[in-house]
Amino acid sequence: MSIDIEPPVNEQQSGPTRRSFMKWSAVAGGAAAVAGGVGFGLKDATSEAASTSGNTKVFRTANTPECLHCAMLVQVEDGNVKRVTADPDFHIRACARGTSRINQLYSPHRLQYPLKRVGERGAGEWERTSWDEALDTVAGKMEEIRAESGNEAFLAYGGTGNWSSLSTGVSGLWAAFWNRFGGSTPTVSSLCCPAATEGFNVVLGGNRSEFRDEWIPTKLFIAWGDNPAFSNQVYFKNFIEAHRKNGAKLITIDPRYSEAAAHSVTYIPIRPGADSSFVLGMMKAIIDEKVYDEEYLKTYSNAPSS
């Protein structure tokens, strides 16, 4: 398959000496955001599966959204990505989300230059503008906000979906930009993981582990409003192995009869909105019937001592 697309146009060939660090950091951050979902941090592949021939080379990379960070092989011909496949040396196989990234890379809808709104907000009316004008507009507004409200008025939250070294992390250009700008209001980690981490700390007394690799010794799985046979298909093989080795059982609680429900020993078609009542009922039954490990809970959780 060959896909051609017009390359991005650089309307101005001015060097960084014409701009302050703040403005050129902004363009780097913007470029990282535009390229965010693709994130081909290519490295020459060395395995037999990644051999090269003629004008074709195969590079190692990763599909890096916040899921499994699967290893990938990217086939490049004359500077164009032609094929993306799962890396056979990786312990799981990437799903269609990863192997279809070429469609995102060469999508005709991918933004390649700045756009300026010319109509009312929400009207979808835009016109193309130069990088110089876009940078001047953004930098001018940021300087205005800083002068009026101080640096704490900025909430620095960067993320492109692929943990880019340009836009995220304490060692990235994103952090360097905000340090040079004078600081900002930070977040503690991302906006998703800390909630799960604190939940584990409160309930179990310690941080969570990479539980997907610990599925195999497990004997009981509960998929509550989740369909791991579909949404976590590359790791669902661990449940299959747990079932074969340990007789692991799967219980699915979901209004919809899903693929996971089809693998379950028990399927509970819960009514939407009844989850809180159901879990409270479970907790009461567990406590009333004392079907829990009291010593374990006292040692490793926030269960009361009496």
C-alpha positions in Angstrom: 0.0 0.0 0.0 1.3 3.4 -1.0 -0.1 6.5 0.6 1.0 10.0 -0.5 0.3 13.2 1.3 1.4 16.8 0.9 4.2 17.5 3.4 3.9 20.3 5.9 4.6 23.7 4.5 7.1 26.0 6.3 5.8 29.5 5.3 8.6 31.2 7.1 12.2 30.0 7.1 13.3 32.3 10.0 15.8 30.9 12.5 15.4 30.8 16.3 17.5 33.9 16.7 14.4 35.9 15.7 12.3 34.6 18.6 12.5 34.3 22.3 12.9 30.9 23.9 9.3 31.0 25.0 8.0 31.3 21.4 10.3 28.6 20.0 9.5 26.3 22.9 5.8 26.8 22.0 6.4 25.7 18.4 8.2 22.6 19.6 5.4 21.8 21.9 2.9 22.4 19.1 4.8 20.2 16.7 4.9 17.4 19.4 1.1 17.7 19.9 0.4 17.5 16.1 2.6 14.4 15.9 1.4 13.1 19.3 -0.7 10.1 18.4 1.9 8.7 16.0 5.1 8.8 18.0 7.4 6.8 15.7 10.6 7.0 17.8 12.4 4.8 15.3 15.5 2.8 16.0 17.3 0.4 13.7 16.0 -3.1 14.2 18.5 -5.9 14.7 16.6 -9.1 14.8 16.1 -11.5 11.8 12.5 -10.4 11.6 13.8 -6.8 11.0 16.1 -7.4 8.1 16.6 -4.8 5.3 16.7 -5.1 1.6 17.2 -2.5 -1.1 15.5 0.8 -0.3 13.4 -0.9 2.4 14.4 -0.8 6.1 12.6 -2.0 9.2 12.8 -0.1 12.4 11.9 -0.9 16.0 9.4 1.4 17.7 6.5 1.2 20.1 2.8 1.9 20.1 2.8 4.3 23.0 -0.7 5.4 24.1 -1.5 4.6 27.8 -2.3 1.0 27.4 0.4 -1.7 26.9 3.1 0.2 25.0 3.5 -2.7 22.5 6.7 -3.2 20.5 6.3 -2.7 16.8 8.2 -3.1 13.6 7.9 -0.3 11.0 8.8 -1.0 7.3 10.1 2.2 5.6 10.6 2.6 1.9 12.3 5.7 0.5 11.4 7.6 3.7 7.7 6.6 3.7 6.1 4.2 6.2 4.6 1.3 4.3 3.7 -1.3 6.9 3.4 -1.6 10.7 3.5 -5.0 12.3 3.8 -6.5 15.8 7.3 -7.3 17.0 7.6 -11.1 17.3 10.2 -10.7 20.0 7.7 -8.9 22.3 5.8 -11.0 24.8 2.4 -10.0 23.5 1.1 -9.2 20.0 -0.1 -5.7 19.3 -3.7 -5.2 18.5 -5.3 -3.4 15.5 -4.9 -0.1 17.3 -1.2 -0.4 17.0 -0.9 -1.9 13.5 -3.2 0.6 12.0 -1.2 3.7 13.1 -0.1 4.2 9.6 -3.6 5.4 8.8 -3.2 8.1 11.5 0.3 9.0 10.3 -0.9 9.7 6.7 -4.5 10.7 7.5 -5.7 13.6 5.3 -7.3 15.0 8.4 -4.1 15.4 10.2 -3.3 19.0 11.1 -0.1 20.2 9.4 -0.1 24.0 9.8 -1.7 26.6 12.2 -5.3 27.5 11.8 -7.0 30.7 13.1 -10.7 30.9 14.0 -12.5 33.5 11.9 -16.1 32.9 12.8 -18.1 32.5 16.0 -16.9 29.9 18.5 -18.3 26.5 17.5 -19.1 27.6 14.0 -16.1 25.6 12.6 -14.8 28.5 10.5 -11.1 28.6 10.2 -8.4 30.1 8.0 -4.7 29.1 7.6 -2.2 31.3 9.2 1.6 31.4 9.4 3.7 30.0 12.2 5.0 33.5 12.9 1.4 34.9 13.4 0.3 31.8 15.4 3.3 32.1 17.7 2.9 35.8 18.2 -0.8 35.3 19.1 -0.2 32.6 21.6 2.9 34.2 23.2 1.2 37.6 23.4 -1.8 36.0 25.2 0.4 34.1 27.6 2.4 37.3 28.4 -0.9 39.1 29.0 -2.2 36.5 31.4 1.1 36.3 33.3 1.1 40.1 33.7 -2.5 40.1 35.0 -2.6 37.0 37.1 0.9 35.6 37.6 2.4 32.2 36.6 0.0 30.3 38.9 -2.8 31.1 36.4 -1.3 28.5 34.1 -1.9 24.8 34.7 0.9 23.0 33.0 -0.5 19.7 31.8 1.2 18.1 28.7 0.4 14.9 27.1 0.1 13.6 23.5 -0.8 10.1 24.2 2.7 8.8 23.5 4.7 10.2 26.4 6.7 12.3 24.0 10.1 13.5 25.3 9.3 16.9 23.8 6.0 17.5 25.5 6.0 15.5 28.7 8.3 14.5 31.6 10.6 16.4 33.9 13.4 16.1 31.4 11.5 17.1 28.3 11.3 20.3 26.5 7.8 20.9 28.0 9.3 21.1 31.5 12.2 23.3 30.3 9.8 25.7 28.7 7.7 26.2 31.8 10.8 26.6 33.9 12.1 29.3 31.6 8.6 30.9 31.6 8.8 31.3 35.3 6.8 28.3 36.6 3.2 27.2 36.5 0.6 25.4 38.6 1.6 21.7 38.3 -0.3 18.4 38.5 0.7 15.4 40.5 1.5 12.8 37.8 -1.2 12.4 35.2 -4.9 12.8 35.8 -5.7 9.1 35.7 -3.0 7.0 37.4 -2.9 8.9 40.7 -6.6 8.1 41.4 -6.0 4.4 40.9 -2.8 4.5 42.9 -4.4 6.3 45.9 -7.3 3.9 45.8 -4.9 0.9 46.1 -3.0 2.7 48.9 -6.2 3.3 51.0 -7.7 -0.1 50.5 -4.7 -2.4 50.3 -2.1 -0.4 52.2 0.4 -0.2 49.3 0.8 0.6 45.6 -0.6 -1.5 42.8 1.6 -3.8 40.8 1.7 -4.5 37.1 -1.2 -6.9 37.6 -1.7 -7.9 34.0 1.5 -10.0 34.3 0.3 -11.5 37.5 -3.0 -12.9 36.0 -1.7 -16.5 35.6 -1.6 -17.4 39.4 -5.0 -15.9 39.9 -8.0 -18.2 40.5 -10.9 -15.7 40.2 -11.5 -12.7 37.9 -14.3 -10.2 38.1 -14.9 -8.1 35.0 -17.2 -5.3 36.3 -18.3 -3.1 33.4 -15.3 -4.2 31.6 -14.8 -6.4 28.6 -11.1 -7.6 28.7 -11.6 -10.1 25.9 -12.1 -7.1 23.6 -10.5 -4.1 25.3 -7.4 -5.9 26.6 -7.3 -8.7 24.1 -3.5 -8.9 23.9 -3.4 -9.8 27.6 -6.5 -11.9 27.7 -4.3 -14.8 26.8 -3.1 -14.7 30.4 -6.6 -15.4 31.6 -6.8 -18.3 29.2 -3.6 -19.6 30.6 -4.8 -19.1 34.2 -7.9 -21.0 33.4 -5.9 -23.9 32.0 -3.3 -24.0 34.7 -5.3 -23.1 37.8 -8.9 -23.5 36.8 -9.4 -19.8 37.0 -13.0 -18.6 36.8 -14.3 -15.4 35.3 -17.4 -13.5 36.5 -18.7 -10.7 34.4 -21.1 -8.0 35.7 -22.3 -6.0 32.7 -25.6 -4.9 31.2 -24.4 -6.2 27.9 -23.6 -9.8 27.1 -20.0 -9.2 26.0 -17.2 -11.4 24.7 -15.9 -11.6 28.3 -19.4 -12.7 29.5 -19.2 -15.6 27.0 -16.1 -16.8 28.7 -17.6 -16.5 32.2 -18.9 -19.1 34.6 -21.3 -16.5 35.9 -22.8 -13.6 34.0 -24.8 -10.9 35.9 -26.7 -8.6 33.6 -26.9 -5.7 36.1 -29.3 -2.9 35.5 -27.5 0.3 34.5 -27.2 2.6 37.6 -27.5 -0.3 40.1 -23.8 -0.8 40.6 -23.6 1.0 44.0 -26.5 -0.9 45.4 -25.1 -4.2 44.1 -21.6 -3.7 45.6 -23.0 -2.6 48.9 -25.1 -5.8 49.0 -22.0 -7.9 48.2 -20.1 -6.2 51.1 -22.9 -6.8 53.5 -23.1 -10.5 52.5 -19.4 -10.9 52.8 -19.3 -9.4 56.3 -22.5 -11.0 57.6 -21.4 -14.5 56.4 -17.7 -13.8 57.4 -16.4 -15.1 54.1 -13.2 -13.1 54.3 -9.6 -13.6 55.6 -9.7 -11.5 58.8 -6.0 -11.7 59.5 -5.1 -10.7 56.0 -7.4 -7.7 56.0 -6.2 -6.5 59.4 -2.6 -6.8 58.2 -2.7 -5.5 54.7 -5.8 -3.2 54.4 -7.6 -0.5 56.3 -10.1 -2.9 57.8 -10.9 -2.1 61.4 -9.1 -4.1 64.1 -12.3 -5.0 65.9 
